[in-house]
Amino acid sequence: MTTPPTVPNPIRQSGEFLEYLYGVAVRRALPLHNTAAFLPPPPSRESGGRTLVLGAGKAGGAMAQAVEALWPADAPLSGLVVTRYHHTPPRPQGLAQRIEVVEAAHPVPDAAGLAAAQRILALTQGLTENDLVLCLISGGGSALLTLPGDGLTLEDKQRINKALLESGAAIDEMNCVRKHLSRIKGGRLAAACAPARVVTLTISDVPGDDPSVIASGPTVPDATTCADALSILDRYRIEVPSAVRSALEAGTLETPKPGDAVFAHHVVHMTATPQQSLEAAAEAARAAGVQAHILSDEIEGESREVGKVHAALARAVARRGQPFTRPCVILSGGETTVTVRPQPPGAPRGRGGRAGEFCLGLAQALQGQPGVWALAADTDGIDGVEDNAGARVAPDTLARAEAAGLRIAAHLDRNDAYGFFEPLGDLVVTGPTHTNVNDFRALLILQLPALDG
């Protein structure tokens, strides 16, 4: 994404203005803008140590290129990073490739991710205390870095992962399970790197910026337990092989805990966060003469219900100027969830993701409220498994939908945001952004008289 030459007028180009704010938020989180300050010095030549780069996540390719661009040209550098299919950015002209980048499936893992995880774990063999391991971790790494634990096959992991995604479980719940069913996540990659010095650079895509949740924390201690994982599986009625269930009950699949000596020489740097991106968007809105208010970067819950709450707030501002005066932009982030509704046999499966479902709930609750525009999009450029980042809502969304024969309630019933917004031309399509600080939501509420001319 490139910086627009001019800022769209928020009153006369409302939809474009919200897309502009989304672009500002994404650019704030790009790895090349945020990595230099956190890079450690290379091992000294006298020590004979080497620098190994390992990583996983949707931003993995861009993070690897940032390290290549910023690392001293005469300092040895090698490694392997796995990112999502089609998420490797074009290589800048003249930038030599020193870190291998491979691609795999997300959000359900595949054989390519399994092969990448096996290779990454193998690269840790023979490391010494003189070596430096740079771990580049971003959202999406849980699926991309898949190495099933004892008693599990890749097919088991795919089934369990899909069930978790459709259950409505929160991200920390899903990743608790993933950590305990893996041979590389939940601090196990850090354990494999011992006795080398480990520096983790991570881009947060989770509420609260907890590094143990981002990509299921492959290089950081895990405070959750086998009992926690088992409780989550039971809560959402997700089956695991009997041998794995017995291992969880016995605690034999436990992860390295805080205080473990394996983390003694480990440093973690948060290079980009959702809050930073929301603040950048807020600053851009204020520079355009529109007050901006950040609700939170940690909003969770069912996407459609979060949309309804945002709609109630927007209607209060539009109708009464409370609790914020108009014109204003309301911003929020976090990671909502979508519980996939069961459908009759043979019924077409709905298409969409968290951002689209938020927009469905928002549009339904706004009831065509004049003066309110909205955009919700995932900052990685992909909403779920579709080709859009998210969707837009305008005061005439419901009227245009009705004219096109689209019933919003029916689309909500089958989790089909894509099928609702695509015919209206209201999908936000950016392609992969090469970063990931999770959900971005922006509501623009204008003075109603300003809409006349």
Secondary structure, DSSP 8 states (H G I E B T S, - for coil): ----SS---TTTSHHHHHHHHHHHHHHHT-HHHHSGGG------TTTT--EEEEEESTTHHHHHHHHHHHS-TTS--EEEEEEETT------TT----SEEEEE-SSS--HHHHHHHHHHHHHTTT--TT-EEEEEE-TTHHHHS--B-TT--HHHHHHHHHHHHHHT--HHHHHHHHHHTBSSTTTHHHHHHTTSEEEEEEE--STT--TTTGGG-TTS-----HHHHHHHHHHTT----HHHHHHHHHTTT----TT-GGGTTEEEEEEE-HHHHHHHHHHHHHHTT-EEEE--S-B-SBHHHHHHHHHHHHHHHHHH--SS-SSEEEEEEE--B-------TT-------HHHHHHHHHHHHHTT-TTEEEEEEETTS-STTSS-SEEEE-TTHHHHHHHTT--HHHHHHTT-HHHHHHHHT-EE-----S----EEEEEEE--GGGG--
